[in-house]
Amino acid sequence: MPSGRSAWRFAVLGLFSASVVMAQANKPVATTADGDKAAVESEDGIPVTDRLTIEKCGACHQQDEKGNMSRISWARTTPEGWSQAIKRMVRLNGLEITPDESRAVVKYLSTWHGLAPEEARPVMYLPEKRIVDEALIPNDSVRQACAACHAFAQPMSWRRSKTEWKLLQDLHVALYSQAEAQYRRPADPQPGAAPSAPGTPPVTNGQLALEFMQKAAPLHTVEWGNWRPRIRTPYLAGKWLVSAHLPGRGDYVGELTVAPGKSADEFVTGATLRSLSTGETLTRAGTGLVYGGYSWRGRSKGATPGAAPDDPNRETRETMWFAPDQKSGEGRWFWGEYNEFGFDVALTRAGTEPAILGVGPVLLKAGAKGAQVRIVGANLPSDLKPAEISLGEGVTVTRIVSASAGEAVVTADVAANAVPGRHDIGIRGATLAQALPVYAAIDYLKVVPETGLARLGGVKHPKGYGQFEALGYGNGADGKPGTPDDVKIGPVDVTWSIDEFMAVYNDDDKDFVGALSANALFTPASEGPNPNRRFGRNNYGEVWVVATAKTEKDKFGQPLTGRAYLVVTVPAYQRWDQPEVSQ
């Protein structure tokens, strides 16, 4: 797993760098770039049955008697992966294909040569354009070989035969000068591994990475074998209940209506969202396309988009993953020049049974009396009694203030010894898990994202903003911060500031990189040399984003503080690849 300071680099480069995908070959027999003996496919391929795909790809990818097309039949990937592959064929191999034909081929390949839902879910953060510390990387050798130039989710979004993984490595060496150096670098000794015999060539990063990918992402998997016979036309039309979180603005709840579109896998949408913090109501309209029966790509926008960069009415791209039973979904609706703003969305298919979507912004402290809790949902009973509402061990509902189909407001007492943590909320069989924070004390603050990236702009290039939040945490049963049993309590009222990250002598980054608003929106400064700065440097730099609690204090009586590392860098002057597959 990358460190906090470097993790942003791996994830962001994966979003904006050229992605190494398939090269073409006339037969499923190829000679490697090193001149090794011809590599022959020994695994069963996946036959290509789509007429248009055969027509457009068949000039270079020959089809055998089983219907397998060279290279294509030994790889599976996401819609973005196949879109990138087609773009590469156009740029490097002269493929002639219209946009409509390309979309049709991507639809087919993403469905019948795609990923199973269980394979796609762990790497959804890549098409969702999230900046994350990648937890999939098994060791530093694989990181150096596969994640020094792009996100590790890039290769993990593919499934290939052993031969195809080797050919992909060879293609890296052929196209990118730095790849060979990265692959041939001696690997660090693996824990528990026996020492090499004298004179034995050292194991390289490339060897370890190839072995890992061949085992971790093979062409044929149990997940794909189980999913392939289940693939069907998506049935998503109807009403969906929405729970969403927008960093900097809090939680939203509402409804999403999905109606059939021009074809069986296309849809028209309308959404209404209400802020649990301010009561603000948003209405959105859009369209969506589903790949593989579960993978949604769409666009939507609010009724009156404003000029503010973080305005939630702006046009968004939508990337969502639907469960195989088509009863729930999750994903991100995002916008911004660098996709830095976005709703984290959870969907549940609406029915006639009671459902709980969220709870009003409330933190219940042990020993509190008469605390008001607002529970928002759908089909909630209007004749509720206190005993029918469960807020977890140690929390007792004392009175029903109001009750309707969409909302129940209650008062509750919290025992002094109430179990700390995020309690479930239950109403007559409906449950919302880990929704209600109960705590004895807020022990520390965490600013998220812990590692952020912003880009200068405003003159010739657009700005890349940063949005932060401050969350309170309890230490958990072991009494130590930063351990797995820590309790996420929720947002804390803080003041925001920028502090210097000491990287060089006479550092002055905080005076030039940009400004932080009262709700933790970082707006970077303009790009280009600044004559007011030492040596006329650009306004780039590294700073700490600091949150200071207004009321919560530590054991010494000092306000709790938390901070995140922020890199403010130059604009992305060139975009290597834009995997746009949504309509």
N, C-alpha and C positions, 0 to 999 in steps of 0.2 A: 504494500500500500504506500503511495507516495506521501511524502511529508507535507505538512500544511503549506509551507512556502512554495513548494514546487508542484503541488497537485493541480493548481489551476492551469499550469502550462500544458500538462498532458491532456486534460479534458478539452481546453479551448482549441489547441492545435488540431484535435480530432474533429472539431466542428468546421474549421476553416481551411484545413490543409487538403491537398490532393490525396484522394484515397486510392490506395493500390488495390486494384480489383483484377478481373480476369483478363488474361491475354488470350489471343486466339491461336488455334492450331488446327491443322487440317484433319488430324486423326487423333484418337485417344492414345497416341504414341508420341513421345517427345524426347528431345535431347536436352539435358540441363545446360544452364549457362556455363557451368564448369567443364563441359565436355564429357560428363559422366555417361555411362552406358544408358541407352534409351530406357525411359521410364514407361512401363506399360500398366494400364489400369487392370487391377486384379479384383476390384470390387464391382458389385452390380450397380449399374447406373439407374437413373430415373428417366424413363422414356419421355420424350417430348411429343405431345399429341396435338398441339395447337397449330393450325394451318399457317397463320400469319407469322408465328415465331419461326416455323420451319422455313417459310419463304424468305424472311428477312435475314435470318442467321445462317441458313444452309449453304450459302456460297463459301463460307469459311469453316463452318462447323459441320462436318459431314455426319450423316446419320447412318447407323449400322442396321443390321437386319432386325434387331430388337427395338428399334426406334430411339436408341440413345444417340444424342448429338454430342460430338467431342467437346470436352470441357464443360459444357452447360449441364449435361446429365450427371456430372459428378460434383455439383455445387448447389447449395441452397442458401438463401439469404432474405433479407427484409426488402420492402419496397424501395427504400433508399439505396440499398446495395445494388439491386438490379437497375435502378435508374442511373447510378454512377457507372455501371458496367456498359450500358448502352451509350452514354455520353462518351466514354472512352473509345468505344468502337467507332463512333462518328469522328472523333478528333484524330485518332491514330490509324484507323484502318479503313476509312472511307465509306463507312456504312451510310447508305441513303435510306432515311426513314422519316416520315412526317410526324409532327407532334401527336396527332391522333393515333397513328400506328404505334408510336412509342408507348403511349399510355396503355394501349390494349395489350402490348407485349408485357409491360410491367405488371399489369393486372394478372395475366395468366401465370407468369413466372413466380410472382409473389404468393400466389395461391397454391400451385401444384409443385413448385420448386422453392417453397418458402420455409419459414420456421413454424414449428408448433407453438401454440400460445405459451407453454411453459418454457420454451427456449427463448422466446422473444422478450418475456417480461423482465428478466434481469438486466437487459441492455436497453430498455426503453428510454433511459435517461439520455441516450445519444440522439434519437429523433425528437425527444422532448426539449433538446437544447439546454440541458442543465449543466452547470459547472459543479462537479462533485469530486471528492476524493475517492478515486476508484478502489473499490474493495475486491475486485475480481482478480487483481494481479497476484500470482502466487508467490513470486520471489523477485529479487532485484535483477537477476539475470534475464528473466522474461520481460521485466519492465524496460531494461536497456535495449533489448532486441525489438520489442513490439510497441512500446509506449513512449519512446523518446521523441517520436515525430507525430504521433496522433493518439487519440484516446484508445485505450485497450478494448473498449467496447466495439471499436471498428473491426478487428479480426474476430471478436467473439460474437459478432452479428452474422457470421458466416458458418456454414457447416460444409466440410469438404472431405473428399477421399484423402488417404495418405499421400497419394501421388500429387493431388492438387495442392496440398499444403506445401510440398517440396517445390513444386513449380512456382508457387506464389513467392516463396523465398528467393528463388532464382530470378524472378521478375523484378523483385525489389533491387537486387544487386545490379541487374541490367539497366534499370531506369534511374536509380538514385545512388549517387557516388558514396554517400555516407553510410548506406545500408551494409555494404561489405565490411566496413570497419567495425560497425556495431555488432554484426553477427560473429566476426572472427575474434572479438575480444575474449580473452580467457575468462571463464565464468568463476565467480567466487565459489569456494568449496561449499558443498551442500551439507547441512547438518546431518551427521550420522553416516556420511558417505565414506567408504574405504579410501585410503590414500592411493593415488595413482602409482603404478610401477615406474621405476626409473626409466627414462627415455620415452615414456608414453606421451603422445601429443596431448596437450591440455584440452579438456572439455571446453567448448566455446558457448557463448551466449546463444548463438544461432542454433546449435545442436539442442540445447535444453529447451529453447522456445519451440522448435519444430516438434520435439517429442511431446511437449505439453499440449500444443494445439492439436496434434493428431489424436491424442487421447481425450482431450476436453471437448473438442468440437468435431467429431467424426461425421461423415455423411449420413450414416444410418444410426438412428438412436431409437430407444424405446418410446420417447415422447413423440417423435415423428411417426413411428409405426402405429401408435395409438391414435394420433390425430388424423392421419390421412383418410381413413374411412369415415371420419366424422365431419369432414369439410362439407359445408352446405352454404346455401345462399343466406346471408345474414337477415335475420328478422328483428330489426331494431325499431320499427315504427311503433309509436305509442308515446306515453308520458313517462318521463324519468324524473326522479327526485335528485336534486343536486345539493351536495355539500362542498363548499369551496373555501380555499384560503388564499388571500392575496397579500403577500408580504408588504408591510407598511400600512395596510388598510384593514387587516383582520379577516374574520370569518364571514362567509355569505351562505345563504340557503335559498333554495328556489326550485323551479321546475324547468325541465327541458322537454319540448315537444318535438318529436321526430316524425316526419311524414315522408312517404315514398317520393323518390326523385325520378329522373329520366330513365334510369335502369334499375335492376334489382339490387345493385350494390351502391346506389347513390341515394342521398337523402337531403331533405330540406329541414332546417331546424329553426326553432324559436325558443328563446330562453328568457326567464324572468328571475333575477337574483336580488335578494334583499340583504343589506349589511346588518349583521347582528350588533355592530358597534354604534352605527349612526342612524339606522333605519333607511338609508339611501336605497332606492330601487333602480336597478339596471334592467333594460330590455335589450335583447340581442337577437339578430337574425343571421342565418348563414346556410351553408351547404356542407355536406360531408360525403366522403367516399370510403368504402370499407374494402381492404385487401385481405385475402385469405380467410374471410369469414369473421375476423375479430379485430383487425388492426385499422383504426379510424384515422383518416387524415382529412381535415376540413378547414374552413375559414368562416369567421363570423365577425360582426361589428355591432356596436351600440347604435341607438337611435340618433344621438347627437354627440359624435366624437368631438372632444375639445382639443386645445392646442398643447396642454400640459403633457410632457413625455410619459408620465405615469397614469394618465387618464384611463380608467378601466373601460371606457366606451370605445376605445380605439379598435381598429380592425386587428383581429388575432388569427394566428394559425393554431390549429387544434390537432393534437396528437393524443390518441387514447387507445387503451388496451381493454377489450371487452372479454369477460370470462367466457369460457366455452359454452356454458349454459345460457348465455346472453341475458342474464338477470342483473349483472352489475358491470361497472366499468370504472376506469381510473386513468388519469393522464394530466396533461398540462395544456392550457390555452395561453399562448404567449405572443408577445409583440416587442417592438423596439428594434433599432438597427442591428443590435447584437443579441436580440432575443432575451434581453435582461429582465423584462417584466413578464409576469404571468400568474394566472390562477392555477393552484393545485386543486384538481377536481376529482371528486368521487361521485359516481352515479349508481342509483338503485332503481330498478324498474318499479314503477308505481303500481299498486294494487288496491285492494279494498281493506286490507288489514292495517292497523295502526303502524306508523313508522316514525322514528325519531331521527331528525337530521342534524340537530346541533343544540348547543346550550348557550344562552346569553353570556357575554363576557363576565365571568365571575370566578374568583378564587376563594375557596372555602378554607378558612383557617381553623385549626383545632380550637374548640372552646367557644366558637362564635354562636350567637343566639339570634334567631329571627332573620337569618340571611335570606335574601330573595334570589330565587333561581328561576330563570326563564327557559323553558324547554320548548323548542320549535320542532314541528314535525308535520305529518299528514295523517288524516283520518284518526286523529286523537279523540278519545271519548270526551264528551262535554259534561258527563255526570261523574267525574272523578272523585274519589275519596282519598284522603291522605295515605291510607294503608295500601292503596293500589300503586303507589309510586315508590320505587326503590332507588335510593341514591348511594347505596353501598353501606358497608359495615361502619357503624358509628355516626351516621348521618340520618336524622329522623325528620320526615316531612311533618310539619305541625299544622299547616293551613293551606287551603287552596284559595289563592287570591282570585284567579280567573281561569277558565278552561274553555277552549274551543277546538274545532277540528285542526287548526293550524298551530295552536300555541297553548301552553299551560304555564301559568305563573304561580309559584308556590313559595312558602317560607319554610326554612329548615333550621334545626339546631344541630350543631356539630359537637360531639363529645370531645372532652379534653384528650382522651386517649384514642381518638378515631385513627384508623389505619391510614397512614399517609400514602399518597399515590394518586393515580388517575382512576377514579371509580367509574363503574358502569352505571348507566341510567336505564331503568326499566319501567315500562307502563303497560300493564295488561299483556304481557308477552312480547311487546316490542322492546328491543334493547339497542342501545348505542354504547359500544364498548369503549372504555378508557376515555370518557368524554369530560368527566367532572374532576378538576384538580382539587385534592384535599391535602393540606400541608400543615406541619407544625412550625416550620421556619424556612425561609428562603436562604440557602447557604451560599449560593454563588450565582453569578450572572454568566450567561453565554451569549455572545453576539454572533448571529448567523446572517449570511454564511461566514464561517470562520476564516475563509480565504476568498477574497473578492478580486474582481478585475474590472477596471473602468478604462475607457479610451478617450483621449483628448479629441476635441473637434469643435465645430461651430463656424469655421471659416470656409474651408473647402470640403471638409468631411464631417459627417454627422457625429455627434457625441455618443459615447457609450456610458450609460449611467450605472450606478450601483445602489441597490436597495438593501437596507439592513434592518434587523429586528433584535430586540433584547429579550431573552427568555430567562426566567428564574428557575433554578434547580434546587432540589433537596439532595443531601448526601446519601440517602438510602440507609439500609440497615447496618452497613459496615462503617458508617460515619466518615467515609473518605470521599472527597470530590473526584470526579472523572473516572468513576468505576461503573461497571455494567448495571449495578442496582440503583443508580441515581434516578431520581424522580423528576421528570419534566413537569414543572408546575404551570408555567404559562407566561404570557407577556407581562412585563413589569414597567411601571411608569418611570422613565429615565430622562436625563438630559444628555445630549450628544455633543461630542467634540472630536477634533482631529489632533493626534499627537505624532511627534516625529518618530519614524522608524530609523534608528541610527545605523546607516549602512556605510557612510563615508564620513571623513572629517568635514566639519563646517557644513553639515547637512542642513538644508533649508526647504525640504520638499513640502512641508505642511503649509508654507506660505504661498505656494504657487500651484499645487496640483488641482485645487478646486474647493468646493464648499459643501457642507453637510447641513441639510435642513432640519427643522424641529422633528420631523417624522422619519429621519434617517435616510433621506434620499440624497445620495451623493451626486453632485453635478460637476463634472470635470471642467477644467479650464480649457482655453482654446489651444489648438495645435500650432506648431511653428516656433521658431526661435523667439525667446523673450529677451529684449534688450535690458530689461530691468533685473534680470537674473544673472548671477555670477557666471561668467564666461558666455553669456548670451544663450544659455541652454534652453531647450524645450521645457515645457511645464510637466514633464514626466516625473515620477518619483514613487517612493514607497512610504506609506504612513500606517499608523494605527487608527482605527475607528473605535472610539471609546464611549461606552455607556456608563453613566453614573446614576445609581438609583436615587430617587427623590426621598423615599422614606425608609427603604430596607437598609439595614446596617449589619456589619459583621460583628464578630465577638469582641472586637476592640472599640465598638461604637462608631466606626467609620462607615460612610456610605459604601455599599457594595459597588464594585466596578467590574466591567468585562470589556474585552477588546477583540477586534478582528483585524487581520492583516489585509491591507488593500494595496494592490499594484495599480498605478495609474500609468498607462503606457500610450504609445502613439496610435493613430488610427490604423485600422487594417487596410493598408493601401491597395492590396490585391486580394481578391477572394479566389482561392484555387478551385473550389468546386461548390456548387449550390444544389444540394440534393432536394430540389423542390418536386415533390410528387403529389401534392394536394391539388387536385384539379389542374 
